[in-house]
């Protein structure tokens, strides 16, 4: 009474997803097209808005740049893996508990080879039941991401410096924006000055100068909030240059000065659309 349709025109051609750590197979579900319901048609990248003013008798606009902060939104259609199975009220309640009602964004993995290194941070805001012959067999989910991009799976780089160290950090993101990594800086007793410079982003250096070096210390730098915090509670802002480390697309030759171990924690945005 219904057919599965697959083809290159679909945004996703995977069979299954993992949402909030739970695979769709747990509920006997898979991705597919069913009659008039299908996955959202895919887009490459995200929509860009141009920010500028146009003045009378002036041909070129006053250009301020671009913005693309609208959240990525798309549809997923999931249904039963066995055409003899129907979704009763208990099934639908369990599925709704899995997908909706979360107060925080959750991770969505689409299980196909060309998406194995990326994931979406999103909320599912709506479920629409799909019936065939008055029997519920599938549903359509509205996925709203936390921003315009997906994310590369997280990874770490550790740089050990006994005075000075150089390290080539590759940023696989295809987004033409600076990325601020989170950092953990481990300092042994006696360390007073630390700096981290990126040759691909010249003219700036993240530095902590005049530190008290009487005891070992761990310093955390949050890449999203740019907060600097020491594990011993010391206020480090008066020691900070506030030129936080930024990564550009591609290779970033880093130089660390000072006796310390710097661990970069990265989860870069990926402009892959859906």
N, C-alpha and C positions, 0 to 999 in steps of 0.2 A: 504493500500500500504506500510505500514511499521508497525513494531511491537515494543513494549517496552519490554525489557528484564531486569530482576532484579535477583540478586543472591548474595551469600556470597563472590563470587570471586571479586566483584566490590570494588574499593577503597571507594566509597561513595554510600550509598543507600538512601540518602535523596531525597526528592522531590524538595526542593527549597533551594536557597541560599540568603544571604543578602550581597551585595557589596556596600561599601561606603554609608551604611545606607539605601539602597534601595532594597527591596525584588524583586526576580525574577518574582513574580506574577504580579507586576506592568506592566510588558511587556507581560503577558500571557505565561510565559516560565516555564519549569521544567527541571530537570536533567533526562537523560535517555540514553540508548543505542539505536542506530538506524543503522540497517544493519551492515556495516563494521566499524562503528564509535562507540567508547565506552569510558568511563572514563579510565584514566590511571590505569594500574594494581597497586594495593596498595603495598607499602613497609613499613616495620616496622622499624622505626628509620631512621637515615641518614647514608650516606656512610662515612666511616672513612678512612683517609689517614695516613699511618705510616711514620714518619719523622726519618730517620736513615741513617747512612753510613755503608757500608760493606768494610772491608779491607782484602786484600789478606793474607791468612794463619791465619786469625782470624775467628773462627767460630761464636761467638756471635757478633751481630752488635753493633755499637755505637748508642745507642737509645736516641733520643731527645724528644720523646713524639708523640702525634698524633695531627692531625688537621682535622677539618670538617667544614670549612668555606664556602664550595660551597653552593649556594642558592638552596633551595628546589624548584623543578620545576615539574609541573604536568599538565595534560589536563583535562578540563571539557567539557562535551557535553551537550548543552541545546537546547531544541526545543519547539515547540508550545504545549500547553496543550490540544488543540482541533484539531483532525486530519482534520477537515474541514477548518482550518485556514491556510492561506499562509502568509509568511513574504514579504511584498512589500518593495520598496526602502525606504519609510518613516519609516517603522518599523525597518529596518536594520540600518538606520541612527540614530534613537533614541537609539537602543541597543548599537551601537558603541560609542555614546556619553556617555552612562552610564558606559561602561566597559573600554574604552581605552582613551588615550590622557592625562591622569593625570600626573602631574609633580612630585607628591609625592606618597609614598606608601599609600594604602588604606586598610581598614579592610575587610576581607572576612570571613563570618560565613557560615558554612555548617550546615543546620538545621536538625540534627539528634541527638538522645538522648546521644550517647556516645561522642559527640563533643560539647555539650551545654556549657561547661566551657572553651573552647579553641577557638581561632580564628587565622587566618593567616594574616600577614601584607604583602601585595603583590601588584604587578602591573600585569595587563593583557596586554601582549605584542603583541598578534596576535589573530585575529579572522578569521576562515576559514568557509566560507559558505558551507552548506551541502544541496544538492538538491536531490529530489526524483522525477523522471519523469519530470526533468527540472523545478521543482517547489521548491523554497527555503522554507524549513520547520524547519531547525535547523542550528547550527553552533558549531564549536569546538574552545574553548578558551585555550590559553597557559598562565598558571599562573606561575609567577616567584616571589618567596618570598624574603624578605630582608635578609634572612639568612637560616641556615639549620633547624630552628625550628619554630613551632607554639608558641603561647603565651597563658598562663592562663589569664582569665579575671582579670582586675586589682582589687586590694583590699587594704585596709589601716589598720594599727595597730597604736593605740595611747597609749602612755605610759606616765602617769603622775607621776612625781617624786617630792617629797617635800624635798629631800635630797639624798635619794637612793630608787630605785625601781627595782624590778625584773619582767621579763615578758618572757613567753615562746612563741616564734614566730615559727610557723610551715611553712616550705617552701615545697609546694607540687610538686616542679619541680622534674623531673626524670633525669635531666642533671647533670653529674658529674663535674660541674664547679662551682666556686664561683659566687654568684649573689650579685651585689652591689645595694641595694635599694636606692631610692631617699628619702630624709628626709626633714621635716620642723621642726625646733627647736624653740619653743616659750619660750623666757626668760623674766621673770619679772625684774623690776629694782632691782639691788643688786646682780644679778647673775654674777659671775666672772669666774667660772670654771665648765666645763661640760665634761663628758666622757661617752662613750658607749662601753661596752665590750661584746663579745660573747664567752661563755664557750665552744661552739662547734668549735671555731676558736681561740685557746689559743695563748697567747704571743703577742697580739696586742690590741690596744684600740684607738678608734677615740676620740680625745680630743681637746677641745678649752680651752686654759688656759690664764689667765691674761686679761680677757675681761673687758672692761669698763662697770661697772654696774650701771651707773647713770640713765638709762632709759630703758623701755621695748624694746625688740628687737626680730625680727623674722629672723631666719637664714635658708636659703635653701641650701641643698646639692643635686646636680644633680647626680643620680646614673650612668648615661652613661658617662658624661664628667668629673665627679668628681670635678666640680666647686663648690666653697663655696661662697655664696653671702648673705650679710645682707641687709635687707630692707632699712636701713638708709645709705647704701653706704659705710659703714666702711670696710676697707681692713682687712680681718681676716686671711690671709695666714700666717702672722708671729705668730699667736696664735694657728695654727693648727698642729696636730701631723702627718697628712698625712697618717695615718693608717686607711683608710676608712672602715666603717663597711661592712663586708661580711657575707652572709648567705650561709650555706651549705644545702645539701638536708636534708629534715626531720626537726627534732626539733632543735631550736636554743635558748638556755637559755640566755637572754640578761640581763645585769645589767646597769642601768643608774645612774650616780652620778651627783648631782647638782640639783638646783631648776629649773625645766623646764618641758615642755610637748614636747615629741618627737613623731612625726607622721611619720611612715614608709609607703611609697607608693611603692607597689610591682606589677610587671607584669612579672612573671618569665617565662623563656622559657620552652617549653614542647616538648620532643622528641617523637612525635607520628607518624612521617612520613605522609603518605597520603593514 
